[in-house]
């Protein structure tokens, strides 16, 4: 008899192949299910990062973590899904119910890849071993600084040393589990004016803690302070610093990627795309690249609201009300599949790093 995990893996592989074919032929209504689903487990956080959503006095009621009972309806229909991103706009380990949620998903859908993004402050050895014991995980740790002083400036807390210790511990444990687990370890940095000078040092930090990859992210304007902290006005400096970081990554033998509008490429003609300020402005616009998100993924919030991606914010339905399959082939999804790679994509897509070829 085929073990449940092996049987589930076969079904997921078949779904991925069907999804690949439907993507190639740009089908609008899909038979395949999304290979990737993000399920928010909560929105509360123990940090106050300068680039995040407003979390000051008077905003407490806007943020909440899910209990297992509240979460369970969101996790229906994941049998063919390859990867579940088990986190939301908050710190997953800050949710007192996260352990039960993690156990529920991994037991109900054995072998499914668990992707999580954490700030690392609560990523202790217990959680490190739990993830490695499970055996199929990808972990991103959002650190955003290479020094204690800049970390406190960015995050609002003096916890850099704790995070560094946790990540070094995880790096060591991965060595112990290497032959019996599949894991990917990324350290990321949202680039702002205050940390741009640390980009090469951040690569060293990531390599020192044993990460596989370092990712530099662009600043999304999520609060009123973001224009003031953005590095967009220092495009040439950021390009130079990113070039140094790439060279450092080569030396340290660690992967590196960017999602920056001022790194390997530029928003060369943002005025033509209808938003933002061009950092460089030649006459020819940047050719738009294909996007496959409408065929690949679903983002589900704590209330069940499903959105297509983080850039458009397009609401595609509610899984609590109609289920994942109905959301996946909703009118909104099918409309985006029809036009996202056409000569006239939706306005929100025209300034997206994916469409502008900056996601690497």
C-alpha positions in Angstrom: 0.0 0.0 0.0 1.3 3.4 -0.9 2.0 5.6 2.1 -0.3 8.6 2.4 2.5 11.1 2.0 3.8 9.4 -1.2 0.3 9.3 -2.6 -0.3 12.9 -1.8 3.0 13.8 -3.4 2.0 12.1 -6.7 -1.3 13.9 -6.8 0.5 17.2 -6.2 3.0 16.5 -9.0 0.2 15.7 -11.4 -1.6 18.9 -10.4 1.6 20.9 -11.0 2.1 19.4 -14.4 -1.5 20.2 -15.4 -1.2 23.7 -14.0 2.0 24.1 -16.1 0.2 23.2 -19.2 -2.8 25.4 -18.5 -0.4 28.3 -17.8 1.4 27.7 -21.1 -1.9 27.8 -23.0 -3.2 30.8 -20.9 -6.4 29.0 -19.9 -8.9 31.3 -18.2 -10.9 28.6 -16.4 -8.5 26.1 -14.7 -9.0 22.4 -13.9 -5.8 22.4 -11.8 -5.7 23.9 -8.4 -3.2 26.6 -7.3 0.2 25.2 -6.6 0.7 27.8 -3.9 -1.8 29.2 -1.3 -1.0 31.8 1.3 -3.1 31.3 4.5 -2.8 34.1 7.0 -2.6 32.9 10.6 -2.8 36.3 12.1 -1.7 39.9 11.8 -0.3 40.7 15.3 3.4 41.4 15.6 6.0 42.0 18.4 8.0 44.5 16.4 7.2 48.0 15.1 9.1 48.2 11.8 9.2 51.6 10.3 8.0 50.4 6.9 5.1 48.2 8.0 1.4 49.1 8.4 0.4 51.5 11.1 0.5 49.8 14.5 0.5 52.7 17.0 -2.0 53.7 19.6 -5.6 53.4 18.4 -4.9 50.6 15.9 -5.0 47.6 18.2 -8.5 46.5 17.1 -7.3 46.2 13.5 -4.9 43.3 14.3 -5.8 39.8 15.5 -4.5 36.2 15.5 -6.6 33.2 14.5 -7.4 30.3 16.8 -7.2 26.8 15.3 -11.0 26.7 15.1 -11.1 30.0 13.2 -8.3 28.9 10.9 -9.6 25.4 10.0 -12.2 26.6 7.4 -9.5 28.5 5.6 -7.5 25.3 5.1 -10.2 23.3 3.3 -9.3 22.0 -0.2 -5.5 22.0 -0.1 -5.1 18.3 -1.2 -3.5 19.3 -4.5 -1.7 22.4 -3.3 2.1 22.0 -3.3 3.1 24.8 -1.0 1.2 26.6 1.7 2.6 29.9 3.0 1.5 29.7 6.6 1.9 33.3 7.7 0.3 36.7 7.2 0.8 40.4 8.0 2.3 39.6 11.4 4.7 37.4 13.2 3.5 33.8 13.0 5.3 32.6 16.2 3.7 35.5 18.1 0.3 33.7 17.6 -0.2 31.4 20.7 -2.2 29.1 18.5 0.4 28.7 15.7 1.7 25.4 17.0 -1.8 23.9 16.8 -2.3 25.4 13.3 1.0 24.0 12.1 0.2 20.6 13.4 -3.2 20.6 11.9 -1.9 21.5 8.4 1.0 19.1 8.4 -1.1 16.2 9.7 -4.0 16.7 7.4 -1.9 17.3 4.3 1.2 15.2 4.9 4.2 16.2 2.8 2.9 19.6 1.8 5.7 22.2 1.7 5.3 24.7 4.6 6.7 28.2 3.7 6.9 30.7 6.5 8.3 34.2 7.0 9.3 35.3 10.5 11.2 38.1 12.0 13.3 35.6 13.9 12.9 36.9 17.4 10.8 33.9 18.5 12.4 31.4 16.2 13.9 29.3 19.0 15.5 25.9 18.9 12.1 24.2 19.7 10.6 25.7 16.5 13.8 25.1 14.5 13.7 21.4 15.4 10.0 21.1 14.7 10.4 22.5 11.2 13.4 20.3 10.4 11.7 17.3 11.9 8.7 17.9 9.5 11.1 17.7 6.6 9.7 20.0 3.9 10.0 23.7 4.7 11.2 27.0 3.3 11.9 29.7 5.8 12.5 33.4 5.3 13.7 35.5 8.1 13.1 39.3 7.7 16.0 41.0 9.5 16.5 44.2 7.5 19.8 45.2 9.1 23.3 44.0 9.5 24.1 45.8 12.7 22.5 46.2 16.1 22.0 50.0 15.8 20.3 49.9 12.4 18.2 46.9 13.5 16.8 48.9 16.4 16.2 51.9 14.2 14.3 49.8 11.7 12.4 47.4 14.0 11.9 49.5 17.1 13.4 46.8 19.3 16.9 46.0 20.5 16.7 42.3 19.5 19.4 42.0 16.9 21.6 39.7 19.0 18.8 37.4 19.8 17.8 37.1 16.1 21.5 36.5 15.1 21.8 33.8 17.8 18.6 32.1 16.6 19.7 32.1 13.0 23.1 30.7 13.8 21.4 27.9 15.8 19.2 27.1 12.8 22.1 27.1 10.5 23.9 24.6 12.7 20.8 22.4 13.1 20.3 22.2 9.4 23.6 20.6 9.1 22.5 17.9 11.5 19.3 17.3 9.6 20.7 17.7 6.1 20.4 14.1 5.0 16.8 13.6 6.2 15.1 16.9 5.5 14.5 19.3 2.7 14.7 23.0 3.7 15.5 26.3 2.2 16.7 29.2 4.4 16.5 32.8 3.2 17.4 36.0 5.0 15.7 39.2 3.6 16.1 42.9 3.9 13.7 45.7 2.9 16.0 48.4 1.5 15.3 51.9 2.9 17.4 55.0 3.2 18.8 54.0 6.6 20.1 50.6 5.7 21.2 50.9 2.1 24.9 51.3 3.2 24.7 47.9 4.9 23.8 45.8 1.8 27.2 44.1 1.4 27.4 43.6 5.1 24.0 42.0 5.1 25.2 39.4 2.6 28.0 38.6 5.1 25.5 38.3 7.9 23.3 35.9 5.9 26.3 33.8 4.9 27.6 33.8 8.5 24.3 32.4 9.9 24.2 29.6 7.2 21.5 30.9 4.9 21.2 29.6 1.4 20.0 32.9 -0.1 19.8 36.6 0.7 16.9 38.7 -0.7 16.7 42.5 -1.0 13.2 43.8 -1.2 11.8 47.1 -2.5 9.8 49.3 -0.1 6.0 49.0 -0.4 4.3 52.2 0.8 2.2 50.8 3.7 2.2 53.9 6.0 2.5 57.6 5.8 6.2 57.5 6.8 7.3 55.5 3.8 8.0 58.3 1.4 10.4 59.9 3.9 12.3 56.6 4.5 12.5 55.5 0.9 15.8 55.2 -0.9 14.2 55.9 -4.2 15.9 59.3 -4.4 19.3 57.6 -4.2 19.0 55.3 -7.2 22.6 55.5 -8.2 23.8 54.8 -4.7 21.5 51.8 -4.3 22.7 50.4 -7.6 26.3 50.7 -6.5 25.6 49.1 -3.1 23.7 46.3 -4.8 26.6 45.7 -7.2 28.9 45.4 -4.1 26.4 43.0 -2.5 26.3 40.8 -5.6 30.1 40.6 -5.7 30.1 39.8 -2.0 27.6 37.0 -2.5 29.8 35.5 -5.2 32.7 35.6 -2.8 30.7 34.1 0.0 29.0 31.6 -2.3 25.5 32.5 -1.3 22.5 33.1 -3.5 21.2 36.6 -4.0 18.1 38.2 -5.4 16.5 41.5 -5.6 13.0 43.0 -5.9 14.4 46.5 -6.2 13.3 49.3 -8.6 16.8 50.6 -8.4 19.0 47.5 -8.5 20.0 45.6 -11.6 17.2 47.3 -13.5 15.3 50.6 -13.1 11.8 51.9 -13.3 12.9 53.6 -16.4 9.6 55.1 -17.5 7.3 55.0 -14.6 5.4 58.1 -15.7 4.3 56.1 -18.8 3.0 53.4 -16.5 0.9 55.9 -14.5 2.5 55.9 -11.1 5.6 56.6 -9.2 8.6 58.7 -10.0 11.2 57.6 -12.6 14.7 57.2 -11.2 16.0 57.2 -14.7 14.0 58.4 -17.7 15.1 57.4 -21.2 12.5 57.7 -23.9 11.9 54.0 -24.4 9.7 52.3 -21.8 10.7 49.1 -20.1 9.2 46.1 -21.9 6.6 44.4 -19.7 7.4 40.8 -18.8 5.0 37.9 -18.5 3.3 37.3 -15.1 2.0 33.9 -14.0 0.6 34.8 -10.6 -3.1 34.4 -11.7 -2.3 30.8 -12.7 -0.1 30.1 -9.7 -1.3 31.4 -6.3 -4.0 32.6 -4.0 -3.6 34.9 -0.9 -6.2 34.3 1.8 -6.6 36.7 4.7 -7.8 36.0 8.2 -11.4 36.7 7.4 -11.3 34.4 4.3 -11.0 37.2 1.8 -8.9 36.0 -1.2 -6.7 38.3 -3.2 -4.8 37.7 -6.4 -1.4 39.2 -5.3 0.2 41.8 -3.1 0.4 44.4 -5.8 -3.1 44.6 -7.2 -5.1 43.9 -4.1 -7.8 42.6 -6.3 -10.4 40.7 -4.2 -11.3 37.4 -5.9 -13.8 36.1 -3.4 -14.1 34.6 0.1 -13.1 31.0 0.9 -15.2 31.0 4.1 -18.3 31.7 2.0 -17.6 29.8 -1.3 -14.6 27.6 -0.9 -11.1 27.6 -2.6 -12.2 26.1 -5.9 -14.9 28.7 -6.5 -12.5 31.6 -5.6 -9.8 30.1 -7.9 -12.1 30.3 -11.0 -14.0 33.5 -10.0 -14.8 36.2 -12.5 -11.9 38.3 -11.2 -9.3 35.6 -11.7 -10.5 34.7 -15.1 -10.5 38.4 -16.1 -6.9 38.8 -15.0 -5.8 35.7 -16.8 -7.3 37.1 -19.9 -5.5 40.5 -19.8 -2.5 40.4 -17.5 -0.1 39.4 -20.4 -1.9 41.3 -23.1 -0.6 44.5 -24.6 -2.9 46.4 -22.2 -2.5 44.9 -18.7 -4.3 46.3 -15.7 -3.0 49.6 -14.4 -1.7 48.1 -11.2 0.4 45.6 -13.2 2.2 48.2 -15.1 4.4 49.3 -12.1 4.9 45.8 -10.7 8.5 44.6 -10.4 7.4 41.2 -11.8 6.0 42.8 -15.0 9.0 45.1 -15.2 11.4 42.2 -15.0 12.9 43.1 -11.6 12.0 40.0 -9.6 15.1 37.7 -9.4 
